Amino acid sequence: MVGWVTTLRFALTSGSMASATSTAALALLARAEGKGALQPVNSTSHWRNGKQAASFRKADFAHTAVGYATHHAATVFWAVLFEWWIGMRRPVAALPLVRDALAVSAFAAVVDYGATPKRFTPGWEFVLSKRSMAVAYAAMALGLAVGALINRRTHR
């Protein structure tokens, strides 16, 4: 079993990777749907800036930095759960990591949009289709798995 300090340290890596992959996916998906690349990230700041954050297309501190920081913190939170989960079983192969990352990401989507008050959802629903949101969660899973592989290859 992995201790909490290691779990948290690993979660910083896998969560940061998940944040990067999902943010890149969000930008590409938004562009594919004819929206601004920053709109999904900006929409995440809706907890602070209201629903109109989703229509903000430019980069600024109030929308983009707050939205990205919120998203990044959320992915690290989910990465703690993921790293704790895989730390109990110690899978090192890529396929079990991807499977577990997909499960955690799906759980995150259910919690984010099924149990979280509307004000604290990721806000992507204001900008993207449900299909694109699902792809963004899959990109998050990919980032979690890649981060976990990096952790296990560099901390043997």
N, C-alpha and C positions, 0 to 999 in steps of 0.2 A: 504494500500500500504506500502511496506517495503522501508525504506530509503537506500541510496547508501552505507552508512557505514555498515549497516547490510548485504546488498547484497554482498559487497566485503568480509566481514568476513565469510559469509556463503560460498562464492565461494572458499575461501581458503580450507575449509573442503571438499566440494563436488569435487572440482578440484583435490585436493590431492588424494582423494579416487579414482577418475576416472583415474588419472595417475597411481596409484598402480595397479588397476585391469587391465587396458589396457596393462601396461608393463608386468605383469605376463602372460596375454594372448598372447602377442607378443612372449615371450620367449617359451611358450608351443607350439604355432603354428609353430614357426621356427623349433623347434626340431622335430615336427611331419612331417615337410617337408624336413627333413634331413639337416637342416642348423644349425649353431651355435645359442645358446639361446640369445647371446648378439647382434647378427647381426642386428635385427630390430632397437634396440636402437642405436647402433653404426651408422646405416645408416641415422638416423635422424641428425647426425652431418655433413651430406653431404653439407650443406650450407657453412660450414667452411672448410671441409676436402676434398671436391670433391666426385665424384661418387664412388671412391675406398673405401670410408668409409663403404659401404655396405658389402664388402668382409672381413672386419676386424673382427676377431672372439674373440679376447681377450678383457679384461677390461683394460682401461687406461683412463687418464684424457681427452686427446684430442678427443677421440671418444665416450667413454661410459659416462663420466661425462657431456661433452658438449651435447651429444645426449639426455641424460636423462633430463638435465636442460631445454633444448629446448622443449622436449615433455611435461615436467611438466608445464612450462610456458604456452604452448599452451592449455593444458587441463584446467588450471585455467582461461585462457581467455574465453574458451567456457563455463566454469562454471559460469562466470559472466553473460553471456547471459542467461544461464539456470536459475540461481537464480533470475535474474530480471524478466524473463518470469513467473516463478511459483510464485514469490512474488506478482505479480499483481492479481493472482487468489487465492492464498493461499490454494492449495490442500494439504491435510495432509494424505490422503489415499495413500497406496503404488502403486496401479494400475495407478492412474493419474500421479504420479511422474515418474513411469517407462515409461508410454506413452510419456510424455513430454521430458524425458531424451532421449528416442529413436529418437524423432523428432529433438532435438538439435544435437544429435550425427550424424544423417543422414545429417543434414544441414552442420555440420562441415566437413563431408566427401566430400560433393559436393563442398564446398568452397575450402577445402584443395587440391582436385584433379581436380577441374573444373575451378577455378578462380585464384588460387595462381600460381605465376611463378614457373616453374619447380625447380629452385634452392631452393625454400622455402617450398616445399612439405614435408610431414613427412619422405619421403624417403623409406617407407616400400615397395613401388613398385619395388625397386631394389632387394628385398629379398623374398617377400612373394607373394603368389597367390592372385588374387582379392577376392576369397572366404575367405581366411584367413584375409585379410585386413578388410573385412566386419565384420567378427567375432571380430576383435580387436575393431572396432568402437562400436559394440554391448556391448563388455566388458566395454568400456568407458561409455556407457549409464548406465549400471548396477552400475558402481562406482558413477556416478552423482546422481542416484536415492538413493543409499544407503547413500551417503554423505548428501543428502537433508533430508532423514529420520532422520539421526543422528542430524542434525541441529535443526530440528523441535521438536525432543524429548528432547533435552538438553537445548533448549532456549525457553521454553514455558512461 
